[in-house]
Amino acid sequence: MPHVVVDPITRIEGHLRVEVEINGNQVTDAISSGTAWRGLELVMKDRDPRDAWAYIQRICGVCTTAHALASVRAVEDALGIKIPKNANYIRNIMAATLTVQDHIVHFYHLHALDWVSPVEALSANPDATANLQRDLLNAYRLNFTTPTTGQTLQSMSTEAVPHDFPAATPQYFAAIQAKVRTIVESGQLGIFSAQWWDHPDYKILPPEVHLLAVAHYIEMLDKQRELVTPHVIFGGKNPHPHYVVGGMPCSISLKDGNAPVNTARLAIVDRAINMGRTLVNNYYIPDLVAIGNLYVKAGKVDGGGLAKTRVLGFGAYPIENYSGTSNGSFFSNMLIRCNGVVENFGAGVANAAFHELTADDLKAEDGFTEGVQHAWYEYPENSNPDLHPWEGITKDKFTEPKVGTETVWQQLNEQGKYSWLKTPKWKGQLCEVGPLARYIIIYTRAQKGMLPNPTWAEQMMLEQINAVSGVLGLTPEVWLPTMVGRTAARALDCQLNAEINRFFFDKLIANLKTGDTTVVDNSKWFPEVWDQKCHGVGLYEAPRGGLSHWVSIEDSKISNYQCIVPTTWNACPRDDSAGHGAFEAAMIDTAVQIPDKPIEIARVIRSFDPCMACATHMFDASGKEIAAVTTDPNFR
């Protein structure tokens, strides 16, 4: 029975190791190990809570604004601060901007090469590829009526001429093919290195799909950077844009041309939002549906794992400003009401169960917890095995692997401790989070009559699901809880967030036109008005799933700070009672054709878009290369 190690398995943020046991072509056991320790919780202790967002977003250089947003929400919840309307709109714009850019980068630059090959692209016919591009735009663009203008996504543009539209000429694709041929024939694949290009899965797609996707891969290297300009306008920079407890730090004026945010800069935000909509509707969605359709028809409907059993969401995008999270106000005001847990979706929606998530669940001692049974941490002997985040303890306890040494791991100890990630739980159970979870929850609620008066965004999600089901010829219960479904849900979420971006930008402009330019409330800025002891939680449906920051404040200082991030939920080590986390369950639910070229394992893990810097951080481990298989050519 082969024991296969892939380390590192991520193309960005590194420090994720997986080990699988394979019997025949089926994975029988799997380990997901975060190989670095995130210690920022300890950095936060005794700091001023008004500074928390600036420190904690240094967890990661990719999803920085996600942690800043969750942090200010947590502190504002603890201190009882209600932000102005404009600040809520701006934060939602920045969140939607992150989601659109993050999903596009993930699909094209972190995940696409698990599906498409530059080597296969060399045998494509440029004429046929140009025809394919035109056919895809007509057949696979998923178009819906927008909430603000009544136009379809296909027809909408505030520009006189759309600036970003996929090239569809034989000359264009011939030039791209020649460029790729030069790279391949040089023997120095560069950005296309470290992959098993002779794997039979690459034959699932015709050469023209490979050439089309590789061309878009190259295009997106340039285009994606312009999507985050709203972070620069409203937050001063990207990455690590600025926030402030009580609102946003950007002064706005529609009359003063010298104001930090003026009409000219708002126009830049407008263009960035429209570019995002163009890229997702004209590039991402057609590419994704074309590739996914062929993989599903080839029988690649595995890798669902925990998505079939239990998914969780917190809810997303407060439409108007709210008074707090712990008091329930956050949950009463959401554009996407995915606050809940769906169990047993894989058995069919009729057999699935939905549990609504409320403020009481956040405060309950056994509502949300973290355990360290198989994590390199320890809790005091007299404590509960699972601790609520407000009572969380971050104390390291490293133990050596089953085979190997402290610095050279050959095989981790699945019976003992094997990861720097804790194990988060909802009511003692493990859950998958992410775009797939959000879509499963909204679909299940709607089918069970538990989604009264759907918002325009929820209605769009339901229409997206029905559209993909029509293309694939499968019911949502069949295609959603799979590896392909997880990847498709991310694309649909990108399309949805592009429209959410437009929605909140329009609300911001409309409110500014009334004369309201307030972006911050500093009435509770000074510690003299704070409670001497208080707790807060900040929730955010980040691109990778439900994110929560938990802060305890005592005598005007942070006494405890804990983050439960999406990749911790998904990549966590197993629990002897609750079972496997999402990564491990998905690997066990995956067939592998060639054990020493386990592209299926890489593909299923990358379908989650792991961000290990968020889940693990600040542990310096130097040593020799220990991987049996590596997918990173620069990892030594």
C-alpha positions in Angstrom: 0.0 0.0 0.0 1.9 3.1 -1.2 2.4 6.0 1.3 2.6 9.2 -0.7 3.8 12.5 0.6 3.2 15.8 -1.2 5.1 18.7 0.5 4.5 21.5 -0.2 1.2 21.1 -2.1 0.2 24.7 -2.4 1.6 27.1 -5.1 1.4 30.1 -2.8 1.9 30.5 1.0 3.6 27.1 1.2 3.8 25.1 4.5 1.0 22.6 3.8 2.0 18.9 3.7 -0.4 16.0 2.9 0.2 12.3 3.3 -2.1 9.6 1.8 -2.3 5.9 1.9 -3.4 4.4 -1.4 -4.9 1.0 -2.0 -5.3 0.3 -5.7 -6.5 3.6 -6.9 -8.4 4.7 -3.8 -7.1 6.8 -0.9 -7.8 4.9 2.3 -6.3 7.4 4.8 -5.1 11.0 4.6 -3.2 13.5 6.8 -3.3 17.3 6.3 -0.5 19.0 8.2 0.1 22.7 8.6 3.9 22.8 8.9 4.4 26.2 10.5 3.1 27.9 13.7 1.0 31.0 13.6 1.9 33.0 16.7 0.2 36.3 16.0 -2.4 35.6 18.8 0.5 36.0 21.2 1.7 39.2 19.5 -1.8 40.7 20.1 -1.7 40.2 23.9 -1.7 43.5 25.9 -1.9 45.7 22.8 -4.4 48.5 22.3 -7.5 47.0 20.6 -7.7 50.0 18.3 -4.4 48.8 16.7 -5.5 45.2 16.4 -6.5 45.3 12.7 -3.0 46.7 11.7 -1.2 43.8 13.4 -3.5 40.9 12.7 -3.8 41.5 9.0 -0.1 40.7 8.8 -1.1 37.1 9.1 -1.1 37.1 5.3 0.0 39.1 2.3 -2.9 37.9 0.1 -6.1 38.1 2.1 -5.0 41.1 4.3 -8.1 43.1 4.2 -10.2 40.1 5.2 -8.4 39.9 8.6 -8.5 43.7 9.1 -12.3 43.7 8.5 -12.9 40.8 10.9 -10.7 42.5 13.5 -12.4 45.9 13.4 -15.7 44.2 13.5 -14.6 42.2 16.6 -13.4 45.2 18.4 -16.4 47.3 17.5 -18.7 44.5 18.8 -16.8 44.5 22.1 -16.9 48.3 22.5 -20.5 48.7 21.2 -19.6 50.9 18.2 -22.0 51.4 15.3 -20.2 52.6 12.1 -21.7 55.1 9.7 -23.6 54.0 6.5 -20.8 55.1 4.2 -18.2 53.1 6.2 -20.4 50.0 5.8 -20.7 50.5 2.1 -17.0 51.1 1.7 -16.1 48.0 3.7 -18.4 45.9 1.6 -16.9 47.3 -1.6 -13.4 46.4 -0.3 -14.6 42.9 0.7 -16.2 42.3 -2.7 -13.1 43.6 -4.5 -10.9 41.2 -2.6 -13.2 38.3 -3.4 -13.3 39.0 -7.2 -9.6 39.4 -7.5 -8.8 36.5 -5.2 -11.0 34.1 -7.1 -9.6 35.1 -10.4 -6.0 34.8 -9.3 -6.8 31.4 -7.7 -8.4 29.9 -10.8 -5.9 31.1 -13.3 -2.7 31.1 -11.4 -3.0 28.6 -8.6 -5.5 26.1 -9.9 -5.7 26.2 -13.7 -2.6 24.2 -14.3 -4.1 21.3 -12.4 -6.6 21.1 -15.3 -4.9 22.5 -18.4 -1.4 22.0 -19.9 0.9 24.3 -21.9 2.3 21.1 -23.5 -1.1 20.0 -24.7 -1.7 23.5 -26.0 1.1 23.1 -28.6 -1.0 20.8 -30.7 -4.0 23.1 -30.8 -5.3 24.6 -34.0 -5.4 28.4 -33.6 -8.4 28.7 -36.0 -10.4 26.2 -34.1 -9.4 27.9 -30.8 -10.7 31.2 -32.1 -14.0 29.6 -33.0 -14.1 27.9 -29.6 -13.7 31.2 -27.9 -16.6 32.7 -29.8 -18.8 29.7 -29.1 -18.0 29.7 -25.4 -19.0 33.4 -25.1 -22.4 32.6 -26.6 -23.0 29.3 -24.9 -21.5 29.5 -21.4 -21.9 33.1 -20.2 -24.4 32.9 -17.3 -26.4 36.1 -17.6 -28.8 37.5 -15.0 -30.8 40.7 -14.5 -28.9 43.1 -12.2 -30.7 44.6 -9.2 -30.0 48.3 -9.9 -30.3 48.8 -13.7 -32.4 46.0 -15.1 -29.7 45.2 -17.7 -28.2 41.8 -18.1 -24.6 41.1 -17.2 -23.9 40.5 -20.9 -25.1 44.0 -22.0 -24.0 46.1 -19.0 -21.0 48.4 -19.2 -20.6 52.0 -18.1 -17.7 52.4 -20.6 -18.5 53.5 -24.2 -16.4 50.5 -25.5 -15.6 47.5 -23.3 -11.8 47.6 -22.8 -11.4 44.0 -21.8 -12.9 41.3 -24.0 -11.3 38.0 -24.9 -9.4 38.1 -28.1 -10.9 35.6 -30.6 -8.7 35.7 -33.7 -6.5 32.9 -35.1 -3.5 35.3 -35.2 -3.8 36.0 -31.4 -3.9 32.3 -30.5 -1.1 31.5 -32.9 1.1 34.2 -31.3 0.3 32.8 -27.8 1.1 29.3 -29.0 4.4 30.4 -30.4 5.3 32.0 -27.1 4.5 28.9 -25.2 6.4 26.7 -27.6 9.5 28.7 -27.1 9.2 28.2 -23.3 8.5 24.5 -23.6 11.3 23.8 -26.1 13.8 25.7 -24.0 13.4 23.1 -21.3 12.9 26.0 -18.8 9.2 25.9 -18.2 9.4 28.8 -15.7 5.8 29.6 -14.5 4.7 26.3 -16.1 7.2 24.1 -14.2 6.7 21.4 -11.5 3.8 19.5 -12.9 3.1 16.0 -14.3 2.3 17.0 -17.9 2.3 13.4 -19.1 -0.6 12.6 -16.7 -3.6 11.1 -18.6 -6.0 13.6 -17.1 -4.6 16.2 -19.4 -6.1 14.3 -22.3 -9.6 14.9 -21.0 -9.7 18.3 -22.7 -9.1 18.9 -26.4 -5.9 20.9 -27.3 -7.9 24.0 -28.1 -9.3 24.3 -24.6 -5.7 24.0 -23.3 -4.5 26.8 -25.6 -7.5 29.0 -24.7 -7.0 28.6 -21.0 -3.2 29.1 -21.1 -3.8 32.3 -23.1 -6.1 33.6 -20.4 -3.6 32.5 -17.7 -1.1 34.8 -19.3 -3.6 37.7 -19.8 -4.7 37.5 -16.2 -1.1 37.9 -14.9 -1.5 41.5 -16.1 -5.2 42.3 -15.7 -5.8 41.1 -12.1 -3.6 43.8 -10.5 -6.0 46.5 -11.6 -8.9 45.0 -9.8 -7.7 46.0 -6.3 -7.5 49.8 -6.9 -10.5 50.3 -4.7 -8.3 49.2 -1.8 -5.8 51.9 -2.7 -8.6 54.6 -3.0 -10.4 53.8 0.2 -7.6 52.1 2.2 -4.5 53.9 1.0 -2.7 50.9 -0.4 -2.7 47.2 -1.2 -1.8 44.9 0.3 -2.6 45.8 3.9 -5.0 48.6 3.3 -5.9 50.9 6.2 -9.0 50.6 8.4 -10.0 52.4 11.6 -12.1 51.3 14.6 -15.4 53.2 14.1 -15.4 53.4 10.3 -12.9 54.1 7.5 -10.0 56.6 7.4 -10.8 58.1 4.0 -12.2 61.6 3.8 -14.7 62.0 0.9 -16.0 65.0 -0.9 -17.9 65.3 -4.2 -17.1 69.0 -4.4 -13.5 69.4 -3.3 -11.1 68.2 -6.0 -8.2 68.1 -3.4 -10.1 65.7 -1.1 -8.4 62.3 -0.5 -11.4 60.6 -2.1 -13.0 62.8 -4.7 -15.1 62.3 -7.9 -12.1 61.5 -10.0 -11.0 58.8 -7.6 -14.5 57.4 -7.3 -14.5 57.1 -11.1 -11.3 54.9 -10.8 -13.2 52.7 -8.3 -16.1 52.5 -10.8 -13.8 51.4 -13.6 -12.2 48.7 -11.5 -15.6 47.3 -10.5 -16.6 47.2 -14.2 -13.4 45.5 -15.1 -14.0 42.8 -12.5 -17.5 42.2 -14.0 -16.0 41.9 -17.5 -13.3 39.5 -16.5 -15.6 37.1 -14.6 -18.4 37.1 -17.2 -16.3 37.0 -20.4 -13.2 35.0 -19.2 -13.7 33.1 -15.9 -17.2 31.7 -16.2 -16.9 30.5 -19.9 -13.5 28.9 -19.1 -14.7 27.3 -15.9 -17.9 25.8 -17.4 -16.2 24.5 -20.5 -13.5 22.8 -18.5 -15.7 21.5 -15.7 -18.3 20.2 -18.1 -15.8 18.0 -19.8 -14.4 16.7 -16.5 -17.8 15.8 -15.2 -18.6 14.0 -18.4 -15.3 12.1 -17.9 -16.7 10.9 -14.5 -14.6 13.2 -12.3 -17.3 13.7 -9.7 -15.3 12.8 -6.6 -13.5 14.9 -4.0 -16.6 16.2 -2.2 -15.6 14.8 1.2 -17.0 16.7 4.1 -19.2 18.9 1.8 -21.6 16.0 1.6 -21.8 15.8 5.4 -21.6 19.3 6.9 -21.0 22.8 5.7 -21.0 26.1 7.7 -21.4 29.8 6.9 -21.7 33.0 8.9 -23.7 35.1 6.5 -22.4 38.0 4.3 -22.7 41.7 3.6 -24.7 43.7 6.0 -26.9 45.8 3.7 -26.9 48.8 6.1 -24.9 49.6 9.2 -25.7 47.4 12.3 -25.2 47.7 16.0 -23.1 44.6 16.7 -22.6 40.9 16.2 -23.1 39.4 19.7 -26.5 41.1 20.0 -27.8 39.6 16.8 -27.9 42.8 14.7 -25.4 41.5 12.2 -27.6 38.5 11.4 -30.8 40.5 10.8 -29.3 42.7 8.1 -27.5 40.5 5.6 -27.6 40.4 1.8 -26.6 36.7 1.8 -28.2 34.7 4.6 -26.0 31.7 4.6 -25.6 31.9 8.4 -26.1 28.3 9.4 -25.1 24.7 9.0 -26.4 22.2 6.4 -25.9 18.5 7.2 -26.2 15.5 4.9 -26.5 17.4 1.6 -24.9 14.5 -0.2 -27.9 12.3 0.7 -30.2 14.7 -1.3 -31.7 18.0 -0.3 -34.9 16.2 1.0 -32.7 14.4 3.5 -30.5 17.4 4.4 -31.0 19.4 7.6 -30.5 23.1 8.1 -29.6 24.7 11.4 -29.7 28.5 11.6 -26.7 30.2 13.2 -27.6 33.0 15.7 -25.8 35.2 18.2 -26.6 32.7 20.9 -24.5 30.1 19.1 -21.5 32.5 19.2 -21.8 33.0 22.9 -22.6 29.4 23.9 -19.6 27.7 25.6 -20.0 24.6 23.3 -21.2 26.5 20.2 -17.8 27.2 18.6 -14.6 25.6 20.0 -11.1 24.5 19.1 -9.4 21.3 20.1 -5.7 20.3 20.0 -6.0 16.5 20.2 -3.8 16.1 17.0 -2.3 19.6 16.9 1.1 20.6 18.2 -0.4 22.6 21.1 -1.5 21.8 24.7 -4.2 22.9 27.0 -4.0 22.8 30.8 -4.7 19.4 32.3 -7.8 20.6 34.1 -9.3 22.4 31.1 -12.0 21.2 28.6 -10.5 19.3 25.6 -12.3 22.0 23.4 -12.1 25.6 24.3 -14.3 28.5 23.3 -12.2 31.1 21.4 -12.7 33.8 24.1 -11.1 31.3 26.4 -8.6 30.0 23.8 -5.0 29.1 24.7 -2.1 29.1 22.3 0.7 27.1 23.8 3.0 25.1 21.5 3.9 21.4 22.2 5.9 19.9 19.3 6.3 16.2 19.1 8.5 14.4 16.5 7.1 12.4 13.5 6.4 8.7 13.5 9.4 8.2 11.1 12.2 10.8 10.7 13.6 13.5 12.9 12.5 16.9 14.1 13.7 18.6 10.9 13.4 15.7 8.4 9.9 14.2 8.4 9.4 11.0 6.6 6.0 10.1 8.0 3.8 11.9 10.4 2.1 10.3 13.4 -1.6 10.1 12.6 -2.2 8.6 16.0 -0.5 11.6 17.8 0.1 15.2 17.1 0.9 16.1 13.5 -0.2 19.7 12.6 0.3 23.3 13.6 -3.4 23.8 13.0 -6.0 23.5 15.8 -9.3 21.7 15.1 -12.3 24.1 15.0 -15.8 22.7 15.8 -19.4 23.7 15.7 -21.3 22.0 18.5 -18.6 19.3 18.6 -18.7 18.7 14.8 -16.2 19.4 12.0 -17.5 21.5 9.0 -16.4 22.6 5.6 -16.5 26.3 4.8 -16.1 28.3 1.6 -18.0 29.4 -1.5 -19.3 25.8 -1.9 -20.7 25.9 1.6 -22.4 29.2 0.9 -24.1 27.9 -2.2 -25.2 24.6 -0.5 -26.7 26.6 2.4 -28.7 29.0 0.3 -29.9 26.3 -2.1 -31.0 24.0 0.8 -32.7 26.9 2.6 -34.6 27.8 -0.5 -35.6 24.2 -1.4 -36.9 23.7 2.2 -38.9 26.9 2.2 -36.6 28.4 4.9 -35.4 31.4 2.9 -38.3 33.9 3.0 -38.3 36.7 0.5 -34.9 36.0 -1.1 -32.7 39.0 -1.6 -31.6 39.8 -5.2 -28.2 38.2 -4.4 -29.8 35.0 -3.0 -32.0 34.8 -6.1 -29.0 35.2 -8.3 -27.3 32.3 -6.5 -30.3 30.1 -7.1 -30.4 31.0 -10.8 -26.6 30.4 -11.1 -27.0 26.9 -9.6 -29.9 26.1 -12.0 -27.9 27.4 -15.0 -24.9 25.1 -14.2 -27.2 22.2 -13.5 -28.7 22.7 -17.0 -25.2 22.7 -18.6 -24.0 19.6 -16.8 -27.4 17.8 -16.9 -27.1 16.9 -13.2 -29.0 18.0 -10.1 -27.2 20.3 -7.6 -27.0 17.5 -5.0 -24.9 15.5 -7.5 -22.4 18.1 -8.9 -22.1 20.6 -6.0 -20.5 18.4 -3.3 -17.6 17.4 -5.6 -14.1 18.8 -6.4 -15.5 20.2 -9.7 -18.5 21.7 -7.8 -16.2 23.3 -5.3 -14.2 25.0 -8.1 -17.4 26.0 -9.9 -18.9 27.5 -6.7 -15.9 29.7 -6.5 -16.4 31.0 -10.0 -20.1 31.6 -9.3 -19.2 33.4 -6.1 -16.8 35.6 -8.1 -19.6 36.5 -10.5 -21.9 37.2 -7.6 -19.4 39.4 -5.8 -18.7 41.4 -8.9 -22.4 42.4 -8.9 -22.3 43.0 -5.1 -19.4 45.4 -5.7 -21.6 47.4 -8.1 -24.6 47.2 -5.7 -22.7 48.8 -2.8 -20.9 51.3 -4.9 -24.2 52.5 -6.3 -25.5 52.8 -2.7 -22.4 54.7 -1.6 -22.8 57.2 -4.5 -26.5 57.7 -3.8 -25.9 58.3 -0.1 -23.0 60.8 -0.8 -25.4 62.7 -3.1 -27.7 63.3 -0.2 -24.8 65.3 1.4 -23.9 62.6 3.9 -20.1 62.2 3.7 -19.5 60.8 7.2 -17.1 57.8 7.2 -16.2 57.4 10.9 -17.9 57.6 14.3 -15.2 58.4 17.0 -17.7 58.9 19.9 -16.3 55.8 21.6 -12.7 56.3 20.5 -11.2 56.9 24.0 -10.8 54.1 26.5 -12.5 56.2 29.3 -15.9 55.2 27.8 -15.2 51.5 27.4 -16.3 48.7 29.7 -13.4 47.5 31.7 -14.0 43.9 30.6 -15.7 43.0 27.4 -15.7 40.4 24.5 -16.3 40.8 20.8 -16.5 38.7 17.7 -16.1 39.8 14.1 -17.5 37.6 11.3 -16.8 37.8 7.6 -17.4 35.4 4.7 -13.9 35.6 3.2 -13.1 34.3 -0.3 -12.1 31.0 1.3 -15.0 30.8 3.7 -16.2 31.8 7.2 -13.7 33.8 9.1 -14.1 34.8 12.8 -11.9 36.9 15.0 -12.5 36.8 18.8 -11.2 39.4 21.1 -11.3 39.8 24.9 -10.5 43.3 26.3 -9.6 44.0 29.9 -8.5 47.3 31.4 -8.3 48.8 27.9 -5.9 46.2 26.6 -6.3 43.0 24.7 -6.3 40.1 27.1 -6.9 37.3 24.6 -7.2 37.2 20.8 -8.0 34.2 18.7 -8.6 33.7 14.9 -10.5 30.8 13.4 -9.8 31.2 9.7 -11.3 29.3 6.8 -8.2 27.2 6.0 -8.1 26.2 9.7 -11.6 24.9 9.4 -10.8 23.0 6.1 -7.2 21.9 6.7 -7.4 21.0 10.4 -6.2 17.6 11.7 -8.8 15.0 12.5 -10.6 14.5 15.8 -11.0 11.0 17.2 -14.7 11.6 17.9 -15.7 14.0 15.2 -13.7 12.5 12.3 -11.7 14.1 9.5 -11.5 17.7 8.5 -12.5 18.9 5.0 -9.0 18.4 3.4 -8.6 14.9 4.7 -12.1 13.8 3.9 -11.9 15.2 0.4 -8.6 13.3 -0.2 -10.2 10.1 1.1 -13.1 10.7 -1.3 -10.7 10.9 -4.3 -9.4 8.3 -6.7 -5.7 8.4 -7.7 -4.6 6.8 -11.0 -0.8 7.1 -10.6 0.4 7.1 -7.0 3.8 8.8 -7.8 2.0 11.5 -9.9 -0.9 12.2 -7.6 -2.4 15.2 -9.5 -5.8 14.3 -8.3 -4.7 15.0 -4.7 -3.1 18.3 -5.7 -6.3 19.3 -7.6 -8.7 18.5 -4.8 -6.6 20.3 -2.2 -6.2 23.3 -4.4 -9.9 23.4 -5.1 -10.2 24.8 -1.5 -7.7 27.6 -2.4 -5.7 27.0 0.8 -4.1 30.0 2.4 -1.7 28.5 4.9 -0.2 31.8 6.0 -3.6 32.5 7.5 -3.8 29.2 9.2 -0.2 28.8 10.2 2.4 31.5 10.8 5.6 32.6 12.5 7.5 29.3 13.0 11.0 29.1 11.5 11.8 25.5 10.4 15.0 25.1 8.3 16.1 21.7 7.0 16.5 19.5 4.0 13.9 18.8 1.5 11.7 16.0 2.9 9.0 15.5 0.3 8.5 12.4 -1.7 6.7 14.6 -4.2 6.9 18.4 -4.5 4.8 20.7 -6.7 6.9 23.8 -6.0 10.1 24.0 -8.1 11.6 26.7 -5.7 11.1 24.6 -2.6 14.4 23.4 -1.3 
